[in-house]
Amino acid sequence: MKIKTVGLFLGPILFFLILFVDAPKGMGEEAQAVLACTVWVALWWMTEALPIAATALLPIILFPLTGAASMETTTAAYGHPYIFLFVGGFIIAKAIEQWNLHKRIALNIIQLIGSNIGFIILGFMVATAFLSMWISNTATSVMMLPIGLAVIQQVGNSDQLTKSQRILFGKALMIAIAYSASIGGMATLIGTPPNLVFAGIMKETFQVEITFEKWLGIGLPFSILMLFICWKYLTRIAFPLKNLKLPGGKASIVQQLKALGSISYEEKMVAVVFGLTAIAWVTKSFLLGIIFPAINDTIIALMGAMLLFLIPSRSRMGALIKWNEAVKLPWGVLLLYGGGLAIAASFQTSGLATWIGTQMTVIQGLSLFLMIAIIVASVNFLTELTSNLATTAMLLPILASMAVALDIHPIIFMVSATLAASCAFMLPVATPPNAVVFGSGKLEIKDMVRAGIWMNLFSIALITLLIYFLLPYIWGI
C-alpha cells in the first residue's frame, strides 16, 4: 500500500480517535480539538495524501467545526504579515529573473567560488548564514532564492552531468539556503526572535542583562559548528555530490558571461531596487526604525515590489515588471505557510501550548544531562508545527521557574530551549526559510523530511553537549 493511501485514511482516523477519547488531565476541549486537527493536517502534509496547498486549507474547515478556533481567528493567519513579506520578496525575485539579472549574478558567483559543486553550496551557505546574523532569516532566504535558482539553472544546462546529479544539486542547494538562514540567525542576539525573547525574559525575571557580546560567545560557536555539520551532511550523505565539478570550469563561465554582454538598463534598475531593499532590511533596526518606528521587513519588501511597478523599462512598454508577470507567484506555498501559522496561533489561543509546557515538569528527578536533552528534543520537534517565537515566549518562563525549583541555574534550561527553537528543519511550515525554498518547486516534502530529521537529531545532540559541557565555562555560571 502506498504511503499516500495510508496517510489519506490514517489522518481522519486519528483525528476522530483523539477528538472523542477522554482528554489527558489539564487539557481543555479546545486544546484537544486543536491536537486532533493538527495530527490530521500533519499526516496529510508528510504523506502528501492531497496536494499540500489543499491540505493547508483544512484548518479553515476543521477548526471552526470542532470548536478549536473561530473562523475569524483561523483565517486571520492566512493574512499574516509574513505572507505579504513573501509576496513582496517573490515579486522582486520575479523581476530579477525577468531581466536575467539572476543569471549574471550566478555566473559571477561561480567564477568567484570555483566550479567545485560542493564548494558552490558552501559559498551559498556561508553568505546566507552571514546575512542572517544581521537581518531576518525570512528576508535572507528571499534574497538568496533567485540567485540560487539561477545557479541551479546554470548547472542544469550542462550535458556532462547526469539528470540525477542535476536534480540532487538543485535539492541540496535549496535546502542549504533554508538551513543556513536558520543556523546563521542563531549566531547573534538580533539574528532571530527567540534570542531576543530569551534576553528580555532574563532581564525582566532575573535582572540579568544578556549583551550582544555575551550571546555571541555561545551562539557563534554553535552556528559555525552546525553550519559545517550541515554542509558535510547535505553534500556527502543526504545528497551525495562527492567531488563533482561544473564541466568546462571557469573557462566556460567566462565564455557565458561574455555571451550575456554588457549589463542592461533594466538589470541595473532591478539591481538597485534589490540592493535598496537589502540595505533597508539591514539598517532597519538602527536607522530606518528611528525615522519610521512602524517599519518592518514586510513593509520594506512591499515597497521594493511597488518600485518595480513604478520604474519604466526602456526596452518595452510599461514598467520593469507587469502584473501578468508578478502574479505568477507560488500561491500554494503562501497557503501552506498560512495553514502553519493558523495551527501555531491555535496552539496559543486554545491553551494546548501551555498544556504541553506544563508537561515538562515530568522530567524532574532525572540527571541534568537527560533533562537538557529532553527539553531540547521537545522544543525542537514542537516548533516543526508552531512558531519558534511563540514557543519560546510560552516555554521560557515555565522552564525558568522549574530550574529555580530544582536549584539549577535557569540559563541552562532557557538557552537550551532558545537554541532548539530555531532548529526545526523537517517541514516547509517549520520556519519561513523552509517555506521560501519549498516555493522554488525543486523540493518535495519527503526531501525535507528525509534531510530534516537527521539535521534535527544532529542539532539536539550538539545543543545538549554544548549546554552541558561548555555553557557553564563560557558564561561562568
C-alpha distance (Angstrom), angle and dihedral (degrees) to the residues before:
residue distance angle dihedral
M1 . . .
K2 3.80 . .
I3 3.79 119.0 .
K4 3.81 89.1 -122.8
T5 3.81 91.3 58.6
V6 3.80 91.7 47.3
G7 3.81 90.9 50.9
L8 3.81 92.3 45.4
F9 3.82 92.6 61.2
L10 3.82 100.1 27.6
G11 3.82 93.3 57.8
P12 3.82 97.6 61.9
I13 3.84 92.5 35.8
L14 3.82 91.9 57.4
F15 3.81 89.6 42.1
F16 3.81 92.3 59.6
L17 3.81 93.1 41.1
I18 3.82 92.9 53.3
L19 3.80 93.0 41.2
F20 3.81 97.1 52.9
V21 3.82 104.3 33.9
D22 3.80 118.8 90.4
A23 3.79 109.7 -81.0
P24 3.81 119.5 -119.7
K25 3.79 116.1 -97.9
G26 3.78 112.7 -73.2
M27 3.82 95.7 15.2
G28 3.81 112.4 120.2
E29 3.80 126.4 -143.8
E30 3.81 93.2 -102.9
A31 3.80 91.7 50.5
Q32 3.82 90.9 48.9
A33 3.81 90.2 51.3
V34 3.82 91.6 49.4
L35 3.81 90.6 50.4
A36 3.82 91.7 50.1
C37 3.82 92.9 48.5
T38 3.81 92.6 45.3
V39 3.81 92.7 53.0
W40 3.82 90.5 52.2
V41 3.82 93.7 48.0
A42 3.83 93.7 43.5
L43 3.81 92.8 50.9
W44 3.79 92.8 50.0
W45 3.80 90.7 47.2
M46 3.80 94.5 49.8
T47 3.82 95.2 44.2
E48 3.83 94.4 36.4
A49 3.80 88.4 -134.8
L50 3.81 86.6 160.6
P51 3.81 128.5 16.0
I52 3.80 103.6 -71.5
A53 3.82 93.9 -123.5
A54 3.82 89.5 54.8
T55 3.81 90.9 49.5
A56 3.82 88.6 50.8
L57 3.81 87.7 66.7
L58 3.82 92.4 59.2
P59 3.84 94.7 89.7
I60 3.82 89.4 60.9
I61 3.81 88.1 58.5
L62 3.79 101.7 35.1
F63 3.81 104.2 38.6
P64 3.85 97.5 58.6
L65 3.84 93.5 39.2
T66 3.83 93.8 51.9
G67 3.80 96.0 38.7
A68 3.79 91.6 -114.9
A69 3.80 91.8 128.1
S70 3.79 138.3 -18.8
M71 3.80 122.3 -95.2
E72 3.82 89.9 -113.2
T73 3.81 93.9 52.7
T74 3.80 92.5 45.2
T75 3.79 98.3 47.4
A76 3.83 92.1 44.0
A77 3.82 88.0 69.4
Y78 3.82 90.0 62.8
G79 3.80 88.3 61.2
H80 3.81 95.3 47.6
P81 3.84 115.2 144.8
Y82 3.82 89.2 -112.0
I83 3.81 89.4 62.9
F84 3.80 89.5 59.0
L85 3.79 91.0 43.8
F86 3.81 85.6 59.2
V87 3.82 90.9 47.7
G88 3.81 92.6 52.5
G89 3.80 92.7 44.6
F90 3.79 93.4 47.3
I91 3.82 91.9 50.5
I92 3.82 90.3 52.6
A93 3.82 88.5 48.2
K94 3.82 89.7 51.1
A95 3.80 90.8 53.8
I96 3.80 91.6 49.2
E97 3.80 88.8 52.5
Q98 3.82 93.6 42.5
W99 3.82 92.5 61.4
N100 3.83 97.4 36.0
L101 3.79 92.6 -115.3
H102 3.79 88.1 132.2
K103 3.80 90.5 60.2
R104 3.80 92.5 51.0
I105 3.83 91.9 48.7
A106 3.81 91.6 46.2
L107 3.79 94.1 50.9
N108 3.80 91.5 49.1
I109 3.80 91.2 49.4
I110 3.81 92.0 50.8
Q111 3.81 90.0 46.8
L112 3.81 89.8 52.8
I113 3.83 98.3 43.5
G114 3.80 98.9 35.9
S115 3.78 133.9 -118.8
N116 3.82 98.8 -75.9
I117 3.81 104.2 115.9
G118 3.80 94.1 -149.0
F119 3.80 91.1 54.6
I120 3.81 91.6 46.1
I121 3.82 87.6 58.8
L122 3.82 90.7 45.9
G123 3.80 90.4 50.6
F124 3.79 90.8 53.3
M125 3.79 91.5 46.8
V126 3.81 94.6 51.1
A127 3.83 92.1 46.3
T128 3.82 92.4 47.0
A129 3.81 94.0 45.8
F130 3.81 92.0 48.2
L131 3.81 92.9 50.8
S132 3.79 90.4 45.9
M133 3.82 90.6 57.3
W134 3.82 88.9 68.9
I135 3.81 108.1 24.6
S136 3.79 131.5 38.4
N137 3.79 118.8 -69.4
T138 3.80 88.9 -125.3
A139 3.81 94.7 53.2
T140 3.81 90.4 46.5
S141 3.80 94.6 52.6
V142 3.82 91.4 44.9
M143 3.82 88.8 53.5
M144 3.80 94.7 47.5
L145 3.83 97.5 43.1
P146 3.84 99.6 79.3
I147 3.81 91.6 43.8
G148 3.80 91.1 50.2
L149 3.81 91.6 48.0
A150 3.80 89.7 52.2
V151 3.80 91.5 53.5
I152 3.83 89.7 48.2
Q153 3.80 89.2 51.9
Q154 3.79 89.9 49.1
V155 3.81 92.0 51.7
G156 3.81 89.8 43.7
N157 3.81 90.5 59.3
S158 3.81 90.2 65.0
D159 3.81 114.9 103.4
Q160 3.81 91.2 -168.5
L161 3.79 93.3 69.4
T162 3.79 118.7 72.3
K163 3.80 120.3 -114.6
S164 3.82 90.9 -111.1
Q165 3.82 91.1 51.6
R166 3.80 91.1 51.6
I167 3.82 91.5 48.7
L168 3.82 91.7 47.7
F169 3.79 91.1 51.5
G170 3.81 91.8 50.5
K171 3.80 92.7 50.9
A172 3.81 93.2 44.4
L173 3.81 94.4 50.1
M174 3.81 94.8 47.0
I175 3.80 92.9 49.1
A176 3.82 90.7 43.0
I177 3.82 90.7 57.1
A178 3.82 92.4 50.1
Y179 3.79 95.6 45.3
S180 3.79 95.6 44.6
A181 3.83 90.7 50.3
S182 3.81 89.2 57.1
I183 3.81 93.6 41.5
G184 3.81 94.0 48.3
G185 3.79 92.0 50.7
M186 3.79 90.7 61.8
A187 3.82 93.0 60.5
T188 3.82 97.7 75.0
L189 3.80 135.4 39.6
I190 3.82 91.3 -118.3
G191 3.81 96.0 41.3
T192 3.82 97.8 91.4
P193 3.85 133.9 8.4
P194 3.86 98.0 -114.7
N195 3.83 89.7 63.2
L196 3.81 91.0 56.4
V197 3.81 91.7 45.0
F198 3.81 88.9 54.8
A199 3.81 92.3 48.9
G200 3.80 91.3 47.9
I201 3.81 94.6 50.1
M202 3.82 91.6 47.1
K203 3.81 89.8 53.1
E204 3.82 95.4 45.4
T205 3.82 98.2 40.6
F206 3.80 104.4 33.0
Q207 3.85 103.0 15.6
V208 3.82 88.2 -123.4
E209 3.80 116.4 140.8
I210 3.81 116.4 -142.3
T211 3.79 102.9 -156.6
F212 3.79 125.9 -157.5
E213 3.81 90.0 -108.6
K214 3.79 93.6 48.1
W215 3.79 93.3 53.3
L216 3.80 90.0 46.0
G217 3.82 88.3 61.0
I218 3.81 91.6 65.9
G219 3.81 102.8 20.5
L220 3.81 98.8 52.1
P221 3.84 97.6 50.4
F222 3.81 90.2 47.2
S223 3.80 91.7 47.9
I224 3.82 93.6 49.5
L225 3.82 93.4 47.4
M226 3.79 92.8 45.4
L227 3.80 92.3 47.8
F228 3.82 91.7 52.6
I229 3.83 92.1 47.1
C230 3.80 89.9 48.1
W231 3.83 93.0 50.9
K232 3.78 93.3 48.0
Y233 3.80 92.7 45.6
L234 3.81 95.7 47.3
T235 3.81 96.7 45.6
R236 3.81 99.4 37.0
I237 3.82 106.2 31.9
A238 3.82 115.7 10.3
F239 3.81 94.9 41.0
P240 3.82 106.1 9.0
L241 3.80 106.5 -149.4
K242 3.82 96.1 156.8
N243 3.81 110.6 -176.7
L244 3.78 98.7 -26.3
K245 3.78 116.3 159.0
L246 3.77 132.7 -166.1
P247 3.83 107.0 -99.2
G248 3.78 112.3 -110.2
G249 3.80 92.4 21.5
K250 3.78 120.4 -147.1
A251 3.81 93.6 -19.0
S252 3.79 90.2 64.4
I253 3.81 91.5 48.3
V254 3.81 92.6 50.4
Q255 3.80 89.8 49.8
Q256 3.79 92.3 51.7
L257 3.80 92.1 47.6
K258 3.80 89.1 54.3
A259 3.80 89.6 49.4
L260 3.82 89.7 56.3
G261 3.79 89.6 59.8
S262 3.78 125.3 -157.1
I263 3.78 118.7 -20.8
S264 3.81 113.2 -87.9
Y265 3.81 128.3 -130.4
E266 3.82 90.2 -109.4
E267 3.79 92.5 52.1
K268 3.80 90.2 50.1
M269 3.80 93.1 50.3
V270 3.81 93.9 47.0
A271 3.81 88.5 47.8
V272 3.83 89.6 51.6
V273 3.82 91.5 51.4
F274 3.82 91.1 45.8
G275 3.82 90.7 47.9
L276 3.81 94.1 46.9
T277 3.81 90.3 49.9
A278 3.80 91.2 50.5
I279 3.83 91.9 46.9
A280 3.80 90.2 49.2
W281 3.81 90.6 52.1
V282 3.81 90.8 49.7
T283 3.82 96.3 45.7
K284 3.81 96.2 39.3
S285 3.81 95.7 99.9
F286 3.81 100.0 46.6
L287 3.84 105.3 24.9
L288 3.80 118.3 13.6
G289 3.80 92.5 37.6
I290 3.81 90.1 59.8
I291 3.81 92.3 51.9
F292 3.83 96.0 38.4
P293 3.84 109.1 24.0
A294 3.83 92.9 -173.9
I295 3.81 95.2 55.2
N296 3.81 117.9 118.3
D297 3.81 140.5 163.0
T298 3.82 92.5 -84.4
I299 3.81 94.2 53.8
I300 3.81 90.7 47.4
A301 3.82 92.7 50.3
L302 3.81 92.6 48.8
M303 3.82 91.5 46.9
G304 3.80 88.6 54.3
A305 3.81 90.8 48.7
M306 3.84 92.1 48.9
L307 3.81 91.1 52.0
L308 3.80 89.2 59.2
F309 3.82 89.8 58.3
L310 3.83 90.4 49.4
I311 3.83 103.2 46.2
P312 3.81 110.4 83.9
S313 3.80 123.2 -130.9
R314 3.81 121.0 -128.7
S315 3.79 97.5 -154.3
R316 3.82 97.9 52.9
M317 3.79 141.7 16.3
G318 3.76 115.1 -81.7
A319 3.78 135.6 17.7
L320 3.81 133.6 -35.1
I321 3.79 88.3 -88.1
K322 3.80 130.7 21.9
W323 3.78 126.7 -151.3
N324 3.82 93.8 -112.8
E325 3.84 86.8 59.1
A326 3.80 97.0 41.1
V327 3.80 93.3 48.2
K328 3.82 91.3 66.7
L329 3.79 92.2 89.6
P330 3.83 126.8 141.9
W331 3.80 92.8 -97.9
G332 3.81 90.5 170.4
V333 3.80 89.9 64.4
L334 3.80 91.2 50.2
L335 3.83 89.3 53.6
L336 3.80 90.3 45.1
Y337 3.77 92.8 53.8
G338 3.80 90.7 43.3
G339 3.80 88.9 56.2
G340 3.78 90.3 50.3
L341 3.80 91.5 50.7
A342 3.82 90.6 48.7
I343 3.81 89.7 55.2
A344 3.82 91.5 46.1
A345 3.82 91.7 50.9
S346 3.81 92.4 48.1
F347 3.82 90.7 52.3
Q348 3.81 86.8 62.3
T349 3.80 101.9 38.8
S350 3.81 94.8 45.4
G351 3.80 95.0 48.7
L352 3.81 92.8 -118.9
A353 3.82 91.4 122.5
T354 3.79 91.1 52.2
W355 3.80 91.3 47.9
I356 3.82 90.7 51.3
G357 3.81 89.6 48.5
T358 3.79 93.4 52.5
Q359 3.81 90.1 52.9
M360 3.80 86.8 68.6
T361 3.81 88.1 80.6
V362 3.83 89.5 75.8
I363 3.82 89.4 77.2
Q364 3.80 92.4 67.9
G365 3.79 111.6 120.6
L366 3.79 96.2 33.4
S367 3.79 123.1 112.1
L368 3.81 116.1 -82.2
F369 3.82 91.7 -113.2
L370 3.82 91.7 54.4
M371 3.81 92.5 45.1
I372 3.81 90.7 53.5
A373 3.82 91.5 47.5
I374 3.82 92.5 49.9
I375 3.81 93.1 47.4
V376 3.82 91.6 48.7
A377 3.83 93.8 46.7
S378 3.83 93.2 45.8
V379 3.81 94.3 49.9
N380 3.80 91.9 42.0
F381 3.80 94.9 57.2
L382 3.82 94.5 34.9
T383 3.81 90.8 60.7
E384 3.80 91.1 56.1
L385 3.81 85.5 82.3
T386 3.80 103.7 20.3
S387 3.78 136.2 58.1
N388 3.79 112.0 -88.3
L389 3.80 88.3 -141.9
A390 3.81 92.9 53.3
T391 3.81 91.9 43.3
T392 3.80 94.2 54.3
A393 3.80 93.2 42.2
M394 3.81 89.2 54.5
L395 3.81 100.3 38.4
L396 3.80 104.9 38.7
P397 3.83 96.7 69.1
I398 3.83 89.8 47.7
L399 3.81 92.2 49.2
A400 3.81 91.3 45.9
S401 3.81 91.5 54.4
M402 3.79 91.8 44.8
A403 3.82 92.2 50.9
V404 3.81 92.4 50.6
A405 3.82 90.6 49.5
L406 3.82 90.1 51.6
D407 3.83 92.2 45.8
I408 3.82 91.1 -116.2
H409 3.80 121.9 135.6
P410 3.85 104.2 -98.7
I411 3.82 91.9 -137.9
I412 3.83 89.2 69.7
F413 3.81 94.0 62.2
M414 3.80 96.0 33.2
V415 3.80 97.4 52.3
S416 3.82 89.0 45.4
A417 3.80 91.2 56.8
T418 3.82 93.9 40.8
L419 3.81 94.2 55.5
A420 3.81 93.2 40.8
A421 3.82 91.4 53.5
S422 3.81 90.4 66.0
C423 3.81 94.9 48.7
A424 3.81 102.8 78.6
F425 3.80 104.8 128.5
M426 3.82 106.3 154.9
L427 3.81 110.0 78.0
P428 3.82 134.4 43.1
V429 3.82 89.0 -126.4
A430 3.82 93.2 51.4
T431 3.82 95.3 85.1
P432 3.82 135.6 0.5
P433 3.86 92.0 -113.6
N434 3.82 89.7 55.5
A435 3.80 89.9 51.9
V436 3.81 92.4 46.8
V437 3.81 95.6 54.3
F438 3.80 91.8 40.7
G439 3.80 85.4 61.9
S440 3.81 89.3 64.1
G441 3.80 90.4 79.2
K442 3.80 90.3 -131.1
L443 3.81 94.6 104.9
E444 3.77 139.4 60.4
I445 3.80 123.4 -155.5
K446 3.80 90.1 -109.9
D447 3.83 89.1 59.3
M448 3.80 91.2 55.2
V449 3.81 94.3 43.0
R450 3.81 92.7 47.9
A451 3.81 93.8 49.2
G452 3.81 95.7 33.0
I453 3.80 98.8 54.3
W454 3.80 90.6 61.0
M455 3.80 92.8 44.0
N456 3.81 88.1 52.0
L457 3.80 90.3 52.0
F458 3.82 92.7 46.1
S459 3.81 90.2 50.9
I460 3.82 92.6 48.0
A461 3.81 91.3 52.4
L462 3.83 94.2 44.2
I463 3.82 95.5 46.6
T464 3.82 92.0 47.4
L465 3.82 92.8 50.6
L466 3.81 92.7 43.5
I467 3.81 94.3 49.6
Y468 3.81 95.8 43.0
F469 3.80 99.9 43.1
L470 3.82 107.7 22.8
L471 3.82 111.3 24.0
P472 3.83 95.0 71.1
Y473 3.81 89.9 54.4
I474 3.80 97.8 40.3
W475 3.81 93.4 50.5
G476 3.82 97.7 27.5
I477 3.80 97.2 -123.9
